[in-house]
Amino acid sequence: GFNQSALLAGQLAKAFSVDCVELLTRIQPTNSQMQLTRIDRWKNVEHCFAQNPKYSFQNFEDKLIILIDDVATSGATIESCWSVLRRHGLRHVVGLVLAHGQ
């Protein structure tokens, strides 16, 4: 229930005086990634994110979008989020990860 990535994003946004919004929402629950194989991690998060209905992607088409993940192991979560944004026309998307696991 605790979203470390959202906490990190909020603190970074505050430090750099930029907006922080949750453009994506999780539409299906997932298992913890920690004990899964690399392939199972990708399957676990495939199609589990969608546009947050609070925001219109059109308002962000010319903005730099920074996806923030607390820990990346396989990159599956950030890739899943990235693909939703790209599919909806957002072209300026990068990822920022606090830590890399094995």
Secondary structure, 3 states (H helix, E strand, C coil): CCCHHHHHHHHHHHHHCCCCCCCEEECCCCCCCCCCCHHHHHHHHCCCEEECCCCCHHHHCCCCEEEEEEEECCCHHHHHHHHHHHHCCCCCEEEEEEEECC
